[in-house]
Amino acid sequence: METDLKLVKAVLDLMRDSVPTDCQDLIDELSKKIIRDLKEKGANKAMREWYGITDEDLEMVVRE
């Protein structure tokens, strides 16, 4: 997991460096949230919350 977080941080840093300076604060805030969510919830749960995927949604996919 630690290696994955380092990779995510590296990608976020590249994104930060590629946006205009007036957008970097926004990227910094979002980066902190992304890293915090990944650490606290794990990738699966964090992405499900970010995309609004519920257990019911997953059950429908499995049934079909």
DSSP file (Angstrom, degrees, kcal/mol; ACC not computed):
  #  RESIDUE AA STRUCTURE BP1 BP2  ACC     N-H-->O    O-->H-N    N-H-->O    O-->H-N    TCO  KAPPA ALPHA  PHI   PSI    X-CA   Y-CA   Z-CA
    1    1 A M     >        0   0    0      0, 0.0     4,-2.4     0, 0.0     5,-0.2   0.000 360.0 360.0 360.0 -37.3    0.0    0.0    0.0
    2    2 A E  H  >  +     0   0    0      1,-0.2     4,-2.1     2,-0.2     5,-0.1   0.895 360.0  49.8 -63.9 -39.3    2.9    2.4    0.8
    3    3 A T  H  > S+     0   0    0      2,-0.2     4,-2.1     1,-0.2    -1,-0.2   0.903 109.9  51.5 -64.1 -40.8    4.3    2.0   -2.7
    4    4 A D  H  > S+     0   0    0      1,-0.2     4,-2.5     2,-0.2    -2,-0.2   0.905 108.7  50.6 -62.6 -41.4    0.9    2.7   -4.2
    5    5 A L  H  X S+     0   0    0     -4,-2.4     4,-2.8     1,-0.2    -1,-0.2   0.887 108.4  52.3 -64.7 -38.0    0.6    5.8   -2.1
    6    6 A K  H  X S+     0   0    0     -4,-2.1     4,-2.3     2,-0.2    -1,-0.2   0.907 110.1  48.9 -63.0 -40.4    4.0    7.0   -3.3
    7    7 A L  H  X S+     0   0    0     -4,-2.1     4,-2.3     2,-0.2    -2,-0.2   0.923 111.7  48.4 -64.5 -44.4    2.9    6.4   -6.9
    8    8 A V  H  X S+     0   0    0     -4,-2.5     4,-2.7     1,-0.2    -2,-0.2   0.918 111.6  50.2 -61.7 -43.8   -0.3    8.4   -6.3
    9    9 A K  H  X S+     0   0    0     -4,-2.8     4,-2.4     1,-0.2    -1,-0.2   0.902 109.4  51.4 -61.3 -40.6    1.6   11.2   -4.7
   10   10 A A  H  X S+     0   0    0     -4,-2.3     4,-2.1     2,-0.2    -2,-0.2   0.913 111.1  47.4 -63.3 -42.6    4.0   11.3   -7.6
   11   11 A V  H  X S+     0   0    0     -4,-2.3     4,-2.3     2,-0.2    -2,-0.2   0.923 112.0  49.9 -64.0 -44.4    1.1   11.5  -10.1
   12   12 A L  H  X S+     0   0    0     -4,-2.7     4,-2.6     1,-0.2    -2,-0.2   0.880 109.2  52.3 -62.9 -37.6   -0.5   14.3   -8.1
   13   13 A D  H  X S+     0   0    0     -4,-2.4     4,-2.2     2,-0.2    -1,-0.2   0.902 108.7  50.4 -64.3 -40.6    2.7   16.2   -8.0
   14   14 A L  H  X S+     0   0    0     -4,-2.1     4,-1.0     2,-0.2    -2,-0.2   0.909 111.0  49.2 -62.9 -41.3    3.0   15.9  -11.8
   15   15 A M  H >X S+     0   0    0     -4,-2.3     3,-0.8     1,-0.2     4,-0.6   0.932 109.6  51.8 -61.8 -45.0   -0.5   17.2  -12.1
   16   16 A R  H >< S+     0   0    0     -4,-2.6     3,-1.0     1,-0.3    -2,-0.2   0.901 109.0  50.4 -58.6 -42.3    0.3   20.1   -9.7
   17   17 A D  H 3< S+     0   0    0     -4,-2.2    -1,-0.3     1,-0.2    -2,-0.2   0.691 107.9  54.5 -71.4 -17.5    3.3   21.1  -11.8
   18   18 A S  H << S+     0   0    0     -4,-1.0    -1,-0.2    -3,-0.8    -2,-0.2   0.492  95.0  78.0 -97.3  -2.6    1.3   21.1  -15.0
   19   19 A V  S << S-     0   0    0     -3,-1.0     5,-0.1    -4,-0.6     0, 0.0  -0.696  94.1 -87.0-102.7 158.6   -1.4   23.5  -14.0
   20   20 A P    >>  -     0   0    0      0, 0.0     3,-2.2     0, 0.0     4,-0.6  -0.233  42.7-110.1 -58.4 152.6   -1.2   27.3  -13.8
   21   21 A T  G >4 S+     0   0    0      1,-0.3     3,-0.8     2,-0.2     4,-0.5   0.796 116.4  62.3 -59.4 -29.9    0.0   28.6  -10.4
   22   22 A D  G 34 S+     0   0    0      1,-0.2    -1,-0.3     2,-0.1     4,-0.2   0.628 105.4  48.3 -73.3  -9.7   -3.4   30.0   -9.5
   23   23 A C  G <> S+     0   0    0     -3,-2.2     4,-1.9     1,-0.1     3,-0.3   0.522  86.6  87.6-100.8  -8.9   -4.8   26.4   -9.6
   24   24 A Q  H <X S+     0   0    0     -3,-0.8     4,-2.5    -4,-0.6     5,-0.1   0.835  82.6  57.1 -65.3 -33.3   -2.1   24.8   -7.5
   25   25 A D  H  > S+     0   0    0     -4,-0.5     4,-2.2     2,-0.2    -1,-0.2   0.904 107.2  49.4 -63.0 -39.6   -3.8   25.5   -4.2
   26   26 A L  H  > S+     0   0    0     -3,-0.3     4,-2.6     2,-0.2     5,-0.2   0.924 110.8  49.2 -63.6 -44.9   -6.8   23.6   -5.4
   27   27 A I  H  X S+     0   0    0     -4,-1.9     4,-2.7     1,-0.2    -2,-0.2   0.890 109.4  53.6 -61.8 -39.2   -4.7   20.7   -6.5
   28   28 A D  H  X S+     0   0    0     -4,-2.5     4,-2.1     2,-0.2    -2,-0.2   0.922 110.1  46.4 -61.9 -44.7   -3.0   20.7   -3.1
   29   29 A E  H  X S+     0   0    0     -4,-2.2     4,-1.9     1,-0.2    -2,-0.2   0.934 114.9  46.1 -63.4 -46.7   -6.3   20.5   -1.3
   30   30 A L  H  X S+     0   0    0     -4,-2.6     4,-2.7     1,-0.2    -2,-0.2   0.884 110.2  54.6 -64.4 -38.4   -7.6   17.7   -3.5
   31   31 A S  H  X S+     0   0    0     -4,-2.7     4,-2.7    -5,-0.2     5,-0.3   0.917 106.9  50.5 -61.7 -43.9   -4.4   15.8   -3.2
   32   32 A K  H  X S+     0   0    0     -4,-2.1     4,-2.4     1,-0.2    -1,-0.2   0.905 112.1  47.7 -61.2 -41.4   -4.6   15.9    0.6
   33   33 A K  H  X S+     0   0    0     -4,-1.9     4,-2.9     2,-0.2     5,-0.2   0.923 112.0  49.4 -65.7 -44.3   -8.2   14.6    0.5
   34   34 A I  H  X S+     0   0    0     -4,-2.7     4,-2.5     2,-0.2    -2,-0.2   0.945 114.3  44.2 -60.7 -49.1   -7.3   11.8   -2.0
   35   35 A I  H  X S+     0   0    0     -4,-2.7     4,-2.4     2,-0.2    -1,-0.2   0.913 114.4  49.8 -63.7 -43.4   -4.3   10.6    0.1
   36   36 A R  H  X S+     0   0    0     -4,-2.4     4,-2.8    -5,-0.3     5,-0.3   0.937 112.1  47.7 -61.3 -47.2   -6.2   10.8    3.3
   37   37 A D  H  X>S+     0   0    0     -4,-2.9     4,-3.0     1,-0.2     5,-0.7   0.914 112.0  49.8 -60.7 -43.4   -9.1    8.8    1.9
   38   38 A L  H  X5S+     0   0    0     -4,-2.5     4,-1.2    -5,-0.2    -1,-0.2   0.902 114.4  44.7 -63.8 -40.5   -6.8    6.2    0.4
   39   39 A K  H  <5S+     0   0    0     -4,-2.4    -2,-0.2    -5,-0.2    -1,-0.2   0.931 122.0  36.4 -67.3 -45.7   -5.0    5.8    3.8
   40   40 A E  H  <5S+     0   0    0     -4,-2.8    -2,-0.2    -5,-0.2    -3,-0.2   0.865 133.6  20.7 -78.1 -37.1   -8.2    5.7    5.9
   41   41 A K  H  X5S-     0   0    0     -4,-3.0     4,-0.5    -5,-0.3    -3,-0.2   0.636 100.4-121.3-110.3 -18.4  -10.6    3.8    3.7
   42   42 A G  H  X< -     0   0    0     -4,-1.2     4,-2.2    -5,-0.7     5,-0.2  -0.023  37.0 -77.7  84.3 160.3   -8.4    1.9    1.2
   43   43 A A  H  > S+     0   0    0      1,-0.2     4,-2.6     2,-0.2     5,-0.3   0.902 125.9  51.7 -64.3 -43.7   -8.6    2.3   -2.6
   44   44 A N  H  > S+     0   0    0      1,-0.2     4,-2.0     2,-0.2    -1,-0.2   0.954 115.7  38.5 -61.3 -52.9  -11.8    0.2   -3.1
   45   45 A K  H  X S+     0   0    0     -4,-0.5     4,-2.2     2,-0.2    -1,-0.2   0.899 115.9  52.9 -67.1 -40.3  -13.9    2.0   -0.6
   46   46 A A  H  X S+     0   0    0     -4,-2.2     4,-2.6     1,-0.2    -2,-0.2   0.937 111.3  45.3 -61.6 -46.9  -12.6    5.4   -1.3
   47   47 A M  H  X S+     0   0    0     -4,-2.6     4,-2.2     1,-0.2     6,-0.2   0.872 109.8  55.2 -67.6 -34.9  -13.2    5.1   -5.1
   48   48 A R  H  X>S+     0   0    0     -4,-2.0     5,-2.6    -5,-0.3     4,-0.6   0.919 111.7  44.5 -61.8 -41.4  -16.7    3.7   -4.4
   49   49 A E  H ><5S+     0   0    0     -4,-2.2     3,-0.7     3,-0.2    -2,-0.2   0.913 111.6  52.5 -68.0 -42.8  -17.5    6.8   -2.3
   50   50 A W  H 3<5S+     0   0    0     -4,-2.6    -2,-0.2     1,-0.2    -1,-0.2   0.885 118.0  37.2 -60.5 -38.7  -15.9    9.2   -4.9
   51   51 A Y  H 3<5S-     0   0    0     -4,-2.2    -1,-0.2    -5,-0.2    -2,-0.2   0.425 110.6-118.6 -96.5   0.7  -18.0    7.8   -7.7
   52   52 A G  T <<5 +     0   0    0     -3,-0.7     2,-0.5    -4,-0.6    -3,-0.2   0.812  53.3 162.7  70.4  30.6  -21.2    7.2   -5.6
   53   53 A I      < -     0   0    0     -5,-2.6    -1,-0.2    -6,-0.2     2,-0.2  -0.732  18.7-162.9 -87.2 125.5  -21.2    3.4   -6.1
   54   54 A T     >  -     0   0    0     -2,-0.5     4,-1.8     1,-0.1     5,-0.1  -0.562  34.3-108.0-102.0 168.3  -23.4    1.6   -3.6
   55   55 A D  H  > S+     0   0    0      1,-0.2     4,-2.2     2,-0.2     5,-0.1   0.873 122.1  56.5 -59.7 -37.0  -23.6   -2.0   -2.6
   56   56 A E  H  > S+     0   0    0      1,-0.2     4,-2.1     2,-0.2    -1,-0.2   0.897 103.5  53.1 -63.1 -40.4  -26.9   -2.2   -4.5
   57   57 A D  H  > S+     0   0    0      1,-0.2     4,-1.7     2,-0.2    -1,-0.2   0.920 110.0  47.9 -59.1 -43.7  -25.2   -1.0   -7.6
   58   58 A L  H  X S+     0   0    0     -4,-1.8     4,-2.1     1,-0.2    -1,-0.2   0.878 108.8  53.7 -67.3 -37.3  -22.6   -3.7   -7.3
   59   59 A E  H  X S+     0   0    0     -4,-2.2     4,-2.3     1,-0.2    -1,-0.2   0.894 106.8  52.2 -63.8 -39.3  -25.3   -6.4   -6.7
   60   60 A M  H  X S+     0   0    0     -4,-2.1     4,-1.7     1,-0.2    -1,-0.2   0.891 109.2  50.0 -63.4 -39.7  -27.1   -5.3   -9.9
   61   61 A V  H  < S+     0   0    0     -4,-1.7    -1,-0.2     1,-0.2    -2,-0.2   0.912 111.6  48.1 -65.7 -42.6  -23.9   -5.7  -11.9
   62   62 A V  H  < S+     0   0    0     -4,-2.1    -2,-0.2     1,-0.2    -1,-0.2   0.890 110.6  51.5 -66.9 -39.6  -23.2   -9.2  -10.5
   63   63 A R  H  <        0   0    0     -4,-2.3    -1,-0.2     1,-0.3    -2,-0.2   0.841 360.0 360.0 -66.1 -34.2  -26.8  -10.3  -11.2
   64   64 A E     <        0   0    0     -4,-1.7    -1,-0.3    -5,-0.2    -2,-0.2   0.489 360.0 360.0 -79.3 360.0  -26.7   -9.3  -14.8
